[in-house]
Each structure stands twice: as structure tokens, then as C-alpha cells.
Amino acid sequence: MKAGVKLPPRVAARELKGEITKWLKREEIIVITGARQTGKSVLLYQLILNDILPKTTAVHYFNLDVPKHLEFFQSPDKLIALANKSKGKTYVIIDEVQRLKEPGLFLKGVYDLHLPLKIIVSGSSALEIKSKIHEALTGRKVLFHLHPFNLKELCWALFPKEKFEKIVKDKQKFALALDHFLTYGGYPAVVMAKSKKLKLALLAEVFQSYLEKDVKAFLKVENETAFMNLLKLLASQVGSLTNKEELSNSLGIHKNTLDNYLFYLEQTFILDFIRPFYKNPRKELLKNPKVYFNDLGIRNFAVSTFGKFEYRPDKGVILENFAYLSLKKLVKYANTISFWRTKAGAEVDFILVDKMQPIPFEVKATRLEKFKISRSFRSFLLTYKPTKAFCLNLSLSETKNVGATKISFLTPQDLILL
């Protein structure tokens, strides 16, 4: 079953591919997870055609949604025979691996035979894959998560013949890409769709697929209405403190049920929670997190609001969510992003920690004409004396020193080039 895959006519480069290729020569099983319709199958095709087939023809691709392919894996015998036939290393790529009854145990058994096999697997349900293979493959796998397009990938998708740096410098093209990212998000099919009507229809399909296949079929959520109302409430509270008691009362569900639903939303990569940064518990908040979505198209679909970013009443929270996604891409671990808020109400949108030192990051959805920092931002600078700080805004690109702190005012173009 040699790989006879064919890429769609328009395929954007994915930054994750470069990380994965570093592991192709190692023994570990490569596991690729991600939300539905983020482009995992296309990424596998890109790996096969661009990185594996040029070096060997011993490549076998299986999609376990195909009954014949699923039947091949009813026992490990056929896979073992396949490996033994080859004179060198055989590459086996398994898409929709969660279709196997016990994928973790199956792959562990094959891996422990130390055959000349390189196994790469992916699947549509990140939580299902995690539950079925995570523990069994401890020490035998390397895990990658594929998100929807980030802004850089979206630029590549919209303008495939141009270099990224050139797109960013072209104000008209970058504005088009940024507005798309802030309005419709980065799901590949949505980005490639040409009309607003089709983009909205595809977002509805992503949303419905998540509801039917993850929420109902796998997670077995019984109170579907409360779950979806929770998602809509959180979408309207991006960048605000999340109060579990208020959410529980508003939805009419028990706190334990709410905790489960919040866990599901985070584990299925719909949204993230960030926690407060504090060193003085008496003066600074300790508990309530803030919420951000991993795709702004999904967030906007949940609140049923689309329109040009420039004229939106919620453009402040949208730009803040964009800043979060950009920072998440820059830092190695998402849990190193937090926020600062005092009991007196002073707040800084994000705090990054680098070498044990806090770096404040403020977001202003305005066109600043001159260097200006808020009272809250200044309060943080006086309290923690960081060496550097940042402020994202829509027009000012400038750096100045305030005391011991170097403050950089960034535009979205500046941020994406960091």
C-alpha cells in the first residue's frame, strides 16, 4: 500500500512541519494531534511528499476511516510482515489512529519489537487520542499539536508566491490578512474560501462537527444546551476575569459539572485560561483566570458577530486575544503567560516571565500618536522594575526608556516579526 497521496491545489506551508522533520530519523513514534479540520491530513501528505519520498519509497499511508485500511490493523502481524519485507527503514503513516480499539497498546507492542519502522500517527480528536495512547506510549513518542493557521501561515496561504517579510511591509496586503485573522480566524478551509457566505458556512461546519463528534459522541455531554451556552458566555468574556460561581448560577448547572465543561473546552483546544501573576497575596489577585480562544473565527461565531475589525465595538478584546495567540507562539510554554491585577483594580493584560524576570505586555486597540503609558502599567513598572516592557497598539512603533525599563511600542506588524 505505497503512498499514493496527492496534495490539494492550494496548500500553505505549516511552521510545525519543520519541527516534525527533526524527529524523522529518530525511533520515537510521532503523534500529531489538533482540533478537527486544522489540516493534519494535509500536513501528513506534505511530510510524505516533501520529506520522506525523496529519500525512500518504503512509505505506507493508511487512513483508518477507510474500512480496508482499518482491517489491516486488526492484529500487528501484517504490520510486522511489512517491516520485515523492507531492506531498510519503512515509514508507516496512520491517519485517524483513534479508530483502533486500543491504539496505545497496539503501537507500544509494535514499537517494543524494535523493527526497522518509523511510525507517524494523527487523529481528529485530540482528547480521544490523548486518552487512548498517552500513557501506553510513555517514553516512546513525541507529541505535536497542530493549531489553525497562525497569522504568518495565513499570509502564506493568501499570498503563496510572495515572501512573508514582503507581505508584512505591504500595508494593503497585511491589513487584508490581519482583518481576516481577526474576523474569520485561521481554519485552513475558511481561509481558502473566497466568499464571506462560504467562510461563515465552513465555520458553522467546524462548530457543528466539534459539537457532534467531540462534545456529544466522545465526551458524552448530556446537557448540550448548557455546554454551548457556556461557550457563548466565555466568548463574550474574552480578556475578563472568569467567575465560576457566576457562570454556574447563570447556566443553572452544578459547580462540578461546570469544572468538567471548562476542562473539556481547554483539553479540546477551543480555549485557554491564563492565571494571575502575583508576589504579594495581600494586594494582588490569586485565583480568577482570564479566558482566550485559540481561533478568533470560532470566538466570533460563538457570539454571532462578524464585521470589519476597525468598526467593531469589541475590537479591544479581539486585539487582546490576537496578542495572546502571538505571545503563545513566541514563548515555549503557554503557562508562562499570565496577567497582573491588584485588588485595587490596577491591571496589565499579560505578564511573560523570562529568566525569572517579569515582562509586562499591554494592549491598546487605538492608533496612538505619541508615547503614553497607563497608570496601571506605570504601577507595575514601579512595583517590579522590569528591564523591558511592551505595548501593542495600532500605529505607534517606538522605543523609550522609563527609569530602568526599556518600553517598546509595537504595531501588529512589529509583533508578528518578533
MARNUDREN-203185 format. One record per residue (C-alpha): residue in three letters; x, y, z; residue number from 1. Coordinates in steps of 0.2 Angstrom, whole numbers, plus 5000, padded with zeros to 4 digits. Layout:
<rs>
{ALA, {X, Y, Z}, NUM}
...
</rs>
This chain:
<rs>
{MET, {5000, 5000, 5000}, 1}
{LYS, {5013, 5013, 4994}, 2}
{ALA, {5009, 5031, 4997}, 3}
{GLY, {4999, 5037, 4983}, 4}
{VAL, {4994, 5054, 4990}, 5}
{LYS, {4991, 5070, 4981}, 6}
{LEU, {4991, 5087, 4989}, 7}
{PRO, {4976, 5099, 4986}, 8}
{PRO, {4979, 5113, 4973}, 9}
{ARG, {4982, 5126, 4986}, 10}
{VAL, {4992, 5121, 5001}, 11}
{ALA, {5000, 5133, 5013}, 12}
{ALA, {5016, 5129, 5022}, 13}
{ARG, {5015, 5125, 5040}, 14}
{GLU, {5028, 5130, 5053}, 15}
{LEU, {5025, 5114, 5063}, 16}
{LYS, {5032, 5104, 5049}, 17}
{GLY, {5050, 5110, 5052}, 18}
{GLU, {5049, 5104, 5070}, 19}
{ILE, {5042, 5087, 5065}, 20}
{THR, {5056, 5084, 5052}, 21}
{LYS, {5069, 5085, 5065}, 22}
{TRP, {5062, 5069, 5073}, 23}
{LEU, {5060, 5058, 5056}, 24}
{LYS, {5077, 5050, 5059}, 25}
{ARG, {5074, 5045, 5077}, 26}
{GLU, {5065, 5030, 5084}, 27}
{GLU, {5051, 5038, 5093}, 28}
{ILE, {5033, 5037, 5087}, 29}
{ILE, {5027, 5054, 5080}, 30}
{VAL, {5010, 5059, 5086}, 31}
{ILE, {5001, 5074, 5079}, 32}
{THR, {4985, 5080, 5087}, 33}
{GLY, {4974, 5095, 5085}, 34}
{ALA, {4957, 5101, 5083}, 35}
{ARG, {4946, 5095, 5069}, 36}
{GLN, {4949, 5102, 5052}, 37}
{THR, {4966, 5111, 5056}, 38}
{GLY, {4975, 5102, 5042}, 39}
{LYS, {4983, 5087, 5050}, 40}
{SER, {4980, 5075, 5035}, 41}
{VAL, {4987, 5088, 5023}, 42}
{LEU, {5002, 5090, 5034}, 43}
{LEU, {5005, 5071, 5033}, 44}
{TYR, {5004, 5072, 5014}, 45}
{GLN, {5017, 5086, 5015}, 46}
{LEU, {5029, 5076, 5025}, 47}
{ILE, {5027, 5061, 5014}, 48}
{LEU, {5029, 5070, 4998}, 49}
{ASN, {5042, 5083, 5003}, 50}
{ASP, {5052, 5075, 5016}, 51}
{ILE, {5050, 5056, 5016}, 52}
{LEU, {5048, 5050, 4997}, 53}
{PRO, {5063, 5059, 4991}, 54}
{LYS, {5074, 5048, 5002}, 55}
{THR, {5064, 5031, 5001}, 56}
{THR, {5050, 5023, 4993}, 57}
{ALA, {5046, 5012, 5008}, 58}
{VAL, {5032, 5023, 5013}, 59}
{HIS, {5014, 5016, 5018}, 60}
{TYR, {5000, 5028, 5021}, 61}
{PHE, {4984, 5022, 5030}, 62}
{ASN, {4968, 5032, 5033}, 63}
{LEU, {4958, 5022, 5046}, 64}
{ASP, {4942, 5030, 5041}, 65}
{VAL, {4944, 5018, 5026}, 66}
{PRO, {4937, 5000, 5031}, 67}
{LYS, {4951, 4991, 5021}, 68}
{HIS, {4964, 5001, 5030}, 69}
{LEU, {4957, 4998, 5047}, 70}
{GLU, {4956, 4980, 5043}, 71}
{PHE, {4974, 4979, 5040}, 72}
{PHE, {4977, 4984, 5059}, 73}
{GLN, {4966, 4971, 5067}, 74}
{SER, {4982, 4962, 5073}, 75}
{PRO, {5000, 4968, 5072}, 76}
{ASP, {5005, 4953, 5061}, 77}
{LYS, {5003, 4962, 5044}, 78}
{LEU, {5012, 4977, 5050}, 79}
{ILE, {5027, 4966, 5056}, 80}
{ALA, {5027, 4957, 5040}, 81}
{LEU, {5028, 4974, 5031}, 82}
{ALA, {5043, 4979, 5041}, 83}
{ASN, {5052, 4963, 5038}, 84}
{LYS, {5050, 4964, 5019}, 85}
{SER, {5059, 4980, 5018}, 86}
{LYS, {5078, 4981, 5016}, 87}
{GLY, {5079, 4997, 5026}, 88}
{LYS, {5068, 5008, 5036}, 89}
{THR, {5049, 5008, 5032}, 90}
{TYR, {5039, 5023, 5036}, 91}
{VAL, {5021, 5019, 5041}, 92}
{ILE, {5009, 5034, 5042}, 93}
{ILE, {4992, 5031, 5051}, 94}
{ASP, {4979, 5044, 5050}, 95}
{GLU, {4963, 5044, 5061}, 96}
{VAL, {4973, 5032, 5073}, 97}
{GLN, {4959, 5034, 5086}, 98}
{ARG, {4949, 5022, 5076}, 99}
{LEU, {4959, 5007, 5083}, 100}
{LYS, {4951, 5000, 5099}, 101}
{GLU, {4967, 5001, 5109}, 102}
{PRO, {4979, 5011, 5098}, 103}
{GLY, {4991, 5015, 5113}, 104}
{LEU, {4994, 4996, 5117}, 105}
{PHE, {4994, 4991, 5098}, 106}
{LEU, {5008, 5004, 5095}, 107}
{LYS, {5018, 5000, 5111}, 108}
{GLY, {5018, 4982, 5106}, 109}
{VAL, {5025, 4985, 5088}, 110}
{TYR, {5037, 4999, 5095}, 111}
{ASP, {5044, 4987, 5108}, 112}
{LEU, {5049, 4974, 5094}, 113}
{HIS, {5062, 4987, 5088}, 114}
{LEU, {5058, 4984, 5070}, 115}
{PRO, {5065, 4995, 5056}, 116}
{LEU, {5049, 5005, 5057}, 117}
{LYS, {5046, 5024, 5058}, 118}
{ILE, {5028, 5027, 5064}, 119}
{ILE, {5019, 5043, 5062}, 120}
{VAL, {5001, 5044, 5068}, 121}
{SER, {4987, 5058, 5069}, 122}
{GLY, {4969, 5059, 5073}, 123}
{SER, {4954, 5071, 5073}, 124}
{SER, {4950, 5070, 5092}, 125}
{ALA, {4965, 5077, 5102}, 126}
{LEU, {4956, 5072, 5118}, 127}
{GLU, {4952, 5055, 5112}, 128}
{ILE, {4970, 5052, 5106}, 129}
{LYS, {4977, 5058, 5122}, 130}
{SER, {4966, 5046, 5132}, 131}
{LYS, {4969, 5031, 5122}, 132}
{ILE, {4988, 5032, 5119}, 133}
{HIS, {4996, 5045, 5130}, 134}
{GLU, {5000, 5033, 5145}, 135}
{ALA, {5004, 5017, 5135}, 136}
{LEU, {5017, 5026, 5124}, 137}
{THR, {5027, 5035, 5138}, 138}
{GLY, {5045, 5037, 5133}, 139}
{ARG, {5041, 5030, 5116}, 140}
{LYS, {5033, 5045, 5107}, 141}
{VAL, {5035, 5064, 5103}, 142}
{LEU, {5019, 5074, 5103}, 143}
{PHE, {5015, 5088, 5092}, 144}
{HIS, {4999, 5099, 5091}, 145}
{LEU, {4993, 5107, 5075}, 146}
{HIS, {4983, 5123, 5078}, 147}
{PRO, {4973, 5133, 5064}, 148}
{PHE, {4984, 5144, 5054}, 149}
{ASN, {4994, 5157, 5064}, 150}
{LEU, {4995, 5174, 5055}, 151}
{LYS, {5011, 5170, 5047}, 152}
{GLU, {5004, 5154, 5039}, 153}
{LEU, {4988, 5164, 5034}, 154}
{CYS, {4999, 5176, 5025}, 155}
{TRP, {5007, 5162, 5016}, 156}
{ALA, {4990, 5155, 5011}, 157}
{LEU, {4983, 5171, 5005}, 158}
{PHE, {4999, 5176, 4995}, 159}
{PRO, {5008, 5160, 4991}, 160}
{LYS, {5020, 5167, 4978}, 161}
{GLU, {5027, 5181, 4990}, 162}
{LYS, {5039, 5181, 5004}, 163}
{PHE, {5032, 5184, 5021}, 164}
{GLU, {5043, 5199, 5025}, 165}
{LYS, {5037, 5207, 5009}, 166}
{ILE, {5018, 5204, 5013}, 167}
{VAL, {5021, 5212, 5030}, 168}
{LYS, {5028, 5228, 5023}, 169}
{ASP, {5014, 5229, 5010}, 170}
{LYS, {5001, 5239, 5021}, 171}
{GLN, {4986, 5234, 5010}, 172}
{LYS, {4990, 5215, 5009}, 173}
{PHE, {4995, 5214, 5028}, 174}
{ALA, {4979, 5223, 5033}, 175}
{LEU, {4969, 5211, 5022}, 176}
{ALA, {4977, 5196, 5031}, 177}
{LEU, {4976, 5204, 5048}, 178}
{ASP, {4957, 5208, 5046}, 179}
{HIS, {4954, 5190, 5040}, 180}
{PHE, {4963, 5183, 5055}, 181}
{LEU, {4954, 5194, 5067}, 182}
{THR, {4937, 5191, 5059}, 183}
{TYR, {4936, 5173, 5052}, 184}
{GLY, {4951, 5165, 5061}, 185}
{GLY, {4964, 5153, 5054}, 186}
{TYR, {4955, 5136, 5050}, 187}
{PRO, {4963, 5132, 5033}, 188}
{ALA, {4946, 5129, 5023}, 189}
{VAL, {4939, 5145, 5030}, 190}
{VAL, {4955, 5155, 5024}, 191}
{MET, {4954, 5147, 5007}, 192}
{ALA, {4936, 5151, 5004}, 193}
{LYS, {4933, 5165, 4993}, 194}
{SER, {4916, 5172, 4999}, 195}
{LYS, {4910, 5178, 5016}, 196}
{LYS, {4895, 5167, 5014}, 197}
{LEU, {4906, 5152, 5012}, 198}
{LYS, {4918, 5156, 5026}, 199}
{LEU, {4903, 5158, 5038}, 200}
{ALA, {4896, 5141, 5032}, 201}
{LEU, {4913, 5132, 5034}, 202}
{LEU, {4914, 5140, 5052}, 203}
{ALA, {4897, 5133, 5056}, 204}
{GLU, {4903, 5116, 5050}, 205}
{VAL, {4918, 5117, 5061}, 206}
{PHE, {4907, 5122, 5076}, 207}
{GLN, {4894, 5108, 5072}, 208}
{SER, {4907, 5095, 5069}, 209}
{TYR, {4915, 5099, 5086}, 210}
{LEU, {4898, 5098, 5094}, 211}
{GLU, {4893, 5082, 5086}, 212}
{LYS, {4909, 5072, 5087}, 213}
{ASP, {4919, 5078, 5102}, 214}
{VAL, {4905, 5085, 5114}, 215}
{LYS, {4891, 5073, 5111}, 216}
{ALA, {4900, 5057, 5104}, 217}
{PHE, {4916, 5056, 5114}, 218}
{LEU, {4914, 5067, 5129}, 219}
{LYS, {4896, 5061, 5131}, 220}
{VAL, {4890, 5078, 5137}, 221}
{GLU, {4871, 5076, 5141}, 222}
{ASN, {4867, 5095, 5144}, 223}
{GLU, {4872, 5101, 5127}, 224}
{THR, {4862, 5117, 5128}, 225}
{ALA, {4872, 5122, 5144}, 226}
{PHE, {4888, 5117, 5136}, 227}
{MET, {4885, 5128, 5121}, 228}
{ASN, {4879, 5142, 5132}, 229}
{LEU, {4894, 5141, 5142}, 230}
{LEU, {4905, 5143, 5126}, 231}
{LYS, {4895, 5158, 5121}, 232}
{LEU, {4897, 5166, 5138}, 233}
{LEU, {4915, 5164, 5138}, 234}
{ALA, {4917, 5171, 5121}, 235}
{SER, {4908, 5187, 5127}, 236}
{GLN, {4921, 5187, 5142}, 237}
{VAL, {4937, 5186, 5132}, 238}
{GLY, {4950, 5196, 5142}, 239}
{SER, {4939, 5197, 5158}, 240}
{LEU, {4940, 5188, 5174}, 241}
{THR, {4931, 5172, 5174}, 242}
{ASN, {4920, 5169, 5189}, 243}
{LYS, {4915, 5151, 5191}, 244}
{GLU, {4901, 5155, 5204}, 245}
{GLU, {4893, 5167, 5192}, 246}
{LEU, {4894, 5155, 5177}, 247}
{SER, {4887, 5141, 5187}, 248}
{ASN, {4872, 5152, 5193}, 249}
{SER, {4869, 5159, 5175}, 250}
{LEU, {4869, 5142, 5167}, 251}
{GLY, {4860, 5133, 5181}, 252}
{ILE, {4872, 5119, 5182}, 253}
{HIS, {4882, 5112, 5197}, 254}
{LYS, {4900, 5118, 5200}, 255}
{ASN, {4907, 5101, 5197}, 256}
{THR, {4898, 5100, 5180}, 257}
{LEU, {4905, 5117, 5176}, 258}
{ASP, {4923, 5112, 5181}, 259}
{ASN, {4921, 5097, 5169}, 260}
{TYR, {4915, 5108, 5154}, 261}
{LEU, {4929, 5120, 5157}, 262}
{PHE, {4941, 5106, 5157}, 263}
{TYR, {4934, 5099, 5141}, 264}
{LEU, {4935, 5116, 5132}, 265}
{GLU, {4953, 5118, 5137}, 266}
{GLN, {4958, 5100, 5133}, 267}
{THR, {4950, 5100, 5116}, 268}
{PHE, {4960, 5116, 5112}, 269}
{ILE, {4945, 5128, 5110}, 270}
{LEU, {4951, 5140, 5123}, 271}
{ASP, {4965, 5143, 5136}, 272}
{PHE, {4964, 5150, 5153}, 273}
{ILE, {4978, 5161, 5160}, 274}
{ARG, {4981, 5163, 5178}, 275}
{PRO, {4986, 5179, 5188}, 276}
{PHE, {5004, 5184, 5192}, 277}
{TYR, {5007, 5188, 5210}, 278}
{LYS, {5021, 5190, 5223}, 279}
{ASN, {5010, 5200, 5236}, 280}
{PRO, {4995, 5190, 5240}, 281}
{ARG, {4988, 5203, 5251}, 282}
{LYS, {4987, 5216, 5237}, 283}
{GLU, {4986, 5206, 5221}, 284}
{LEU, {4973, 5193, 5214}, 285}
{LEU, {4977, 5175, 5216}, 286}
{LYS, {4963, 5165, 5208}, 287}
{ASN, {4951, 5170, 5195}, 288}
{PRO, {4959, 5166, 5177}, 289}
{LYS, {4956, 5175, 5161}, 290}
{VAL, {4950, 5166, 5145}, 291}
{TYR, {4956, 5167, 5127}, 292}
{PHE, {4951, 5157, 5112}, 293}
{ASN, {4963, 5148, 5101}, 294}
{ASP, {4954, 5154, 5085}, 295}
{LEU, {4945, 5170, 5083}, 296}
{GLY, {4934, 5164, 5070}, 297}
{ILE, {4926, 5151, 5082}, 298}
{ARG, {4925, 5165, 5095}, 299}
{ASN, {4916, 5177, 5084}, 300}
{PHE, {4905, 5163, 5078}, 301}
{ALA, {4900, 5159, 5096}, 302}
{VAL, {4895, 5177, 5099}, 303}
{SER, {4887, 5179, 5081}, 304}
{THR, {4897, 5194, 5077}, 305}
{PHE, {4906, 5197, 5061}, 306}
{GLY, {4912, 5213, 5053}, 307}
{LYS, {4927, 5224, 5049}, 308}
{PHE, {4939, 5224, 5064}, 309}
{GLU, {4941, 5243, 5063}, 310}
{TYR, {4922, 5246, 5067}, 311}
{ARG, {4919, 5233, 5079}, 312}
{PRO, {4914, 5238, 5097}, 313}
{ASP, {4923, 5223, 5104}, 314}
{LYS, {4939, 5227, 5094}, 315}
{GLY, {4949, 5229, 5111}, 316}
{VAL, {4946, 5211, 5116}, 317}
{ILE, {4949, 5204, 5099}, 318}
{LEU, {4966, 5213, 5098}, 319}
{GLU, {4970, 5207, 5116}, 320}
{ASN, {4966, 5189, 5110}, 321}
{PHE, {4977, 5191, 5095}, 322}
{ALA, {4991, 5197, 5106}, 323}
{TYR, {4988, 5181, 5117}, 324}
{LEU, {4990, 5170, 5102}, 325}
{SER, {5005, 5179, 5096}, 326}
{LEU, {5014, 5178, 5113}, 327}
{LYS, {5009, 5160, 5114}, 328}
{LYS, {5018, 5157, 5098}, 329}
{LEU, {5033, 5166, 5104}, 330}
{VAL, {5035, 5158, 5121}, 331}
{LYS, {5040, 5139, 5124}, 332}
{TYR, {5027, 5135, 5136}, 333}
{ALA, {5009, 5144, 5136}, 334}
{ASN, {5008, 5143, 5155}, 335}
{THR, {5022, 5156, 5156}, 336}
{ILE, {5009, 5169, 5151}, 337}
{SER, {4999, 5176, 5165}, 338}
{PHE, {4991, 5193, 5169}, 339}
{TRP, {4993, 5205, 5184}, 340}
{ARG, {4979, 5213, 5193}, 341}
{THR, {4978, 5221, 5210}, 342}
{LYS, {4964, 5221, 5222}, 343}
{ALA, {4963, 5240, 5220}, 344}
{GLY, {4959, 5237, 5201}, 345}
{ALA, {4976, 5241, 5193}, 346}
{GLU, {4979, 5228, 5178}, 347}
{VAL, {4992, 5223, 5165}, 348}
{ASP, {4985, 5212, 5151}, 349}
{PHE, {4999, 5200, 5150}, 350}
{ILE, {5015, 5196, 5160}, 351}
{LEU, {5028, 5185, 5152}, 352}
{VAL, {5042, 5178, 5163}, 353}
{ASP, {5060, 5176, 5156}, 354}
{LYS, {5074, 5170, 5167}, 355}
{MET, {5063, 5173, 5182}, 356}
{GLN, {5060, 5191, 5177}, 357}
{PRO, {5043, 5198, 5173}, 358}
{ILE, {5040, 5207, 5157}, 359}
{PRO, {5023, 5217, 5156}, 360}
{PHE, {5014, 5217, 5139}, 361}
{GLU, {4999, 5229, 5137}, 362}
{VAL, {4987, 5230, 5123}, 363}
{LYS, {4978, 5246, 5116}, 364}
{ALA, {4966, 5245, 5102}, 365}
{THR, {4969, 5263, 5097}, 366}
{ARG, {4980, 5272, 5085}, 367}
{LEU, {4992, 5280, 5097}, 368}
{GLU, {5001, 5296, 5090}, 369}
{LYS, {5013, 5298, 5105}, 370}
{PHE, {5022, 5288, 5118}, 371}
{LYS, {5010, 5286, 5133}, 372}
{ILE, {5008, 5273, 5146}, 373}
{SER, {4993, 5269, 5158}, 374}
{ARG, {4993, 5272, 5177}, 375}
{SER, {4991, 5253, 5179}, 376}
{PHE, {5006, 5250, 5168}, 377}
{ARG, {5017, 5263, 5177}, 378}
{SER, {5011, 5255, 5194}, 379}
{PHE, {5018, 5238, 5188}, 380}
{LEU, {5034, 5246, 5182}, 381}
{LEU, {5037, 5254, 5199}, 382}
{THR, {5032, 5239, 5209}, 383}
{TYR, {5043, 5226, 5199}, 384}
{LYS, {5056, 5237, 5190}, 385}
{PRO, {5057, 5225, 5174}, 386}
{THR, {5071, 5228, 5162}, 387}
{LYS, {5059, 5228, 5147}, 388}
{ALA, {5041, 5230, 5143}, 389}
{PHE, {5029, 5231, 5128}, 390}
{CYS, {5013, 5239, 5122}, 391}
{LEU, {5004, 5233, 5107}, 392}
{ASN, {4994, 5247, 5098}, 393}
{LEU, {4988, 5250, 5080}, 394}
{SER, {5000, 5264, 5074}, 395}
{LEU, {5015, 5268, 5085}, 396}
{SER, {5031, 5260, 5083}, 397}
{GLU, {5044, 5267, 5095}, 398}
{THR, {5055, 5263, 5110}, 399}
{LYS, {5059, 5273, 5125}, 400}
{ASN, {5066, 5271, 5142}, 401}
{VAL, {5056, 5274, 5158}, 402}
{GLY, {5068, 5273, 5173}, 403}
{ALA, {5076, 5256, 5171}, 404}
{THR, {5063, 5249, 5159}, 405}
{LYS, {5065, 5249, 5140}, 406}
{ILE, {5047, 5250, 5134}, 407}
{SER, {5044, 5245, 5115}, 408}
{PHE, {5028, 5251, 5107}, 409}
{LEU, {5023, 5238, 5094}, 410}
{THR, {5011, 5238, 5079}, 411}
{PRO, {5004, 5221, 5074}, 412}
{GLN, {5017, 5220, 5060}, 413}
{ASP, {5031, 5223, 5073}, 414}
{LEU, {5024, 5209, 5084}, 415}
{ILE, {5022, 5196, 5071}, 416}
{LEU, {5040, 5199, 5065}, 417}
{LEU, {5047, 5196, 5083}, 418}
</rs>
